[in-house]
Structure formats: C-alpha cells, structure tokens
Amino acid sequence: MVEEIKRSTRKEREEWIKDANYNLFKLASDQVYIDLLTDSGTGSMSANQYAEMMTGDESYAGSKSYFKLKETIKELFNFDFMLPTHQGRAAENVLFSVLVKEGDIVPGNSHFDTTKGHIEIRKARAIDCTVMEAFDTQIELPFKGNICLEKLEEVLKEHQDRVPFVLITITNNLVGGQPVSLENIMRVRELATKYNKPVLMDSARFAENAYFIKIREKKYNVHSIKEIVREMFSFVDGMLMSGKKDGICNIGGFMAMHSEEWYEKASVFNIIYEGFITYGGLSGRDMGALAIGLREATEFSYLETRIKQVEYLAKKLDRYNIQYQRPSGGHAIFIDAKKILTSVKKEEFIAQTLAIELYLECGIRGVEIGTLLADRDPITRENRYPKLELLRLAIPRRTYTNNHMKVVAKALRNVYKRRHQITKGYIIKYEPSLLRHFSVDLAPIGAITKEIPAIKNEIEVHRED
Ligand SMILES: *Cc1c(COP(=O)(O)O)cnc(C)c1O
C-alpha cells in the first residue's frame, strides 16, 4: 500500500509536540513526516498477502485460514500446538496465565516492555542476563543480543524453584535489535535442561535473527533461512510471536508449543481473553495474511534488502560521526543519546530529549529506549536508570525508500550540529503506574510552573522545580 505523507513547518511541530505533552506517542500520524516510532504493524503487505485476505474464511470454528496458519507454524517452527491471538502481548497474557505466578523469576535477555509488564503484573520478576558487551554501544561484536551464561546459571542456581522458564528474546530489541547466536541458544538450552527448566522464545524478529546467524555464524552460511529457523526453534519448548514484526502484518500474533498440557490450559485463557481457539481475536483474513507473511519474511532476498537498508542509514550516520549501537541491528538504528546530549542530566530523560529534538527538526518520529521505558522499580518506586539511553529509529518493513533514510540522516546531523545548545531535558507531569512511556505527560525543564495540577496517582512521582 502507498499513502501520502505530509510535510510540516517547525512552528507547527512546536505546537503539536507541546499539545502532545512532549510524548511522541500522543502525536497524530499526519503530524509526522517520516514515522520511525516502530516497525510493529507498520510494514507494507504484499500482493500475495492481500490476495490471501480475499479468500479469508470467517467461520467461527475451524476456519480454513486457521489451518493455513497452523500448517505454516508447523512447517517453519515445528510446533504441533498453537493458539492465535490478536497480537504478541496477548500471547504473553495467555501463556503467562498458565506459567507465571506470584514470586516467580523469569531470566532472559532484555525482556520486552510488555513481556516485563505481564511478568510484573503477576507480582513476578524479570531478571536481565544480557551479555555485558551489549551495554557498550561502540564494541563491534556479531551477537550482542546473547544471554550471559554465567549470569543465567547464577539465577537458575539461586532461584531454582521460582523459575518457571527461561526466555530468549530474538532479536534482542532493547539493546539495539542485536541477534542471539545459535551457539548461545544451544548453551542456554543445555543450562536450562541441567536445571530442568523449559525455554521459551520471544520471537518477534526471529527471521532477522536467522539472517544474522546465516551471515555472521560461519557454520550456518550454507543453510537457508528456513533451515536456520527450524534449527533455532528445535532447542526451545515454545514460542511467543508478534505477527506485527516478522509476520509482516498489521495485526496478529500467536503462541506455539510442544506441550499438550500447556496448550490445553492456555486454550481456556485464550477463549476468555482472546476468542475461540481457532481465531483468537483475529479475523480469518488476518490469519491468512500472517501465514503468508511468515513465509515471505523467511526469504533471504527480502531479509537482505531490509537489513541492508538499516545498514545504509548506519553508514550515513558514520559519515556524520553520530554514534549508535554497533553494529547496526535488524530492524532499527539505536542512537546513543548520552554521547550526543552530554549536558542533559539523566533525571531529565536524555533519549526522550533527543527524540523531541529530531521531531522538531524534521517531523521524524523515533522512540525513547531509556529511563521512561525502563519505568520505576515495582517495589521501591524509584526510577530505574538503564545503562543506555537510546533513541530508536525503527524502520517499517517494505515501506520507506533509501531517500527517506537520507532525510533522516541529514535531520540527525542538523540536531548533532546544534547539540551543545541542547542542555535541558524534561520532567514528568503525569505518569500511570505501569508502562508509563505510552501515556506519560512531560514538560520542558524551566518551563515548569506551579500551574501543573497535583498528580492524582497511587504512585510517587519524581518532581524537580
Ligand atoms: C512487539 C513485541 C512484543 C509484543 O508484541 P505486540 O504485537 O506488540 O503485542 C513482545 N516481544 C517482543 C520482543 C516484541 O518485539
């Protein structure tokens, strides 16, 4: 699909972002020129996907489109049991309703925000075991998304009876769309088996991860993406999937597993939360589009084009000396905001400040992966300051051209040139008690006045006058 995108003036953007309380999620899409907020559900579907939608079977139970999706999942990932859901987080909700209980501990590599939300809302805890190297953006390593095996073993040893499963996220989104190697997946499996724990894959970008394995893990170079995918999933007990990423769909998701017991228990939750087990909140045509999307996403030529576009933007940034998480990741570039805005304090949301500046500069919408996203500690309610303050520029699949990437790079260069004038960040006016980044309201430091109404919220809010 092709749609019009609108240019705007700086003055218009200044007003719009103020009205949006400096939260880019609150902008209307036509106030955005190039939208790199997310690669989730924003890709362009193919002619074959649209053709499949025309023959979508909308039967409540046992639709043909469901069986197409089920067969595709069996073929690609080799799971016998699957449940469709309306998107990835719904799969988390359903499966964690079966597997996670109060007091549990879920080790993994940089749990995704909704995944962490679904763990914490059950009064359980996510422990990040990502390798240390991931937190230095300038170290160039092929698999910075890996799980640190020593850290994982420590957690498994210390909390043996409280760990329901180990969660591997591919690619590791929060540290920059960095891949996990097959070697690492195997080692995690071995460790989990030693402690008698299942392993789940949070697989939103599994195809991009397979591409990196093919390109960077010598042994697998001769294998097709589909073979590598089969191999990756042969080491795990189940998967959670957001079809909005490597399913190249506008909506959709699923969970899949070997265990019939998990499937039966999850079916009950799927029915109450999502819909009957053969549609799970999706229309038949959505399931059809997802089945085709999964196949297309595992074609090498598609993946190569996509990842090379991300690299194209990265190379432009190299020329302008703008630092980002190296090497460039699968779906996005993660700008190292701390290295650019050196005078903004961490309490003032460094990456968010950079995101706002880029929007003001040229109407480009990125997203903060920093302190706002990291949220507060569920127990102490203190801000959690992550090691990295990143501005993520996520690139929708099959949507923008390299010319758009040129505009993005130049806009960033302009912000970079005036970086020394950007010395102040933002403070929080309002925040909800969970997943605050979606709905937080901010105000520029200095502009803050006594007029801001008191925060009616059950949680303590950090303030600075
Ligand atoms: C997007 C994503 C999810 C959640 O999926 P939604 O479809 O957005 O609900 C979970 N985990 C990872 C790694 C993701 O990227």
The ligand as an ORCA input file, in Angstrom:
! r2SCAN-3c Opt
* xyz 0 1
  C       6.458     -6.359     19.816
  C       7.000     -7.333     20.742
  C       6.181     -7.973     21.685
  C       4.719     -7.654     21.847
  O       4.018     -7.838     20.669
  P       2.784     -6.891     20.260
  O       2.331     -7.491     18.976
  O       3.284     -5.506     20.134
  O       1.768     -7.024     21.335
  C       6.779     -8.885     22.523
  N       8.085     -9.156     22.459
  C       8.899     -8.581     21.553
  C      10.340     -8.931     21.509
  C       8.385     -7.636     20.678
  O       9.202     -7.027     19.812
*
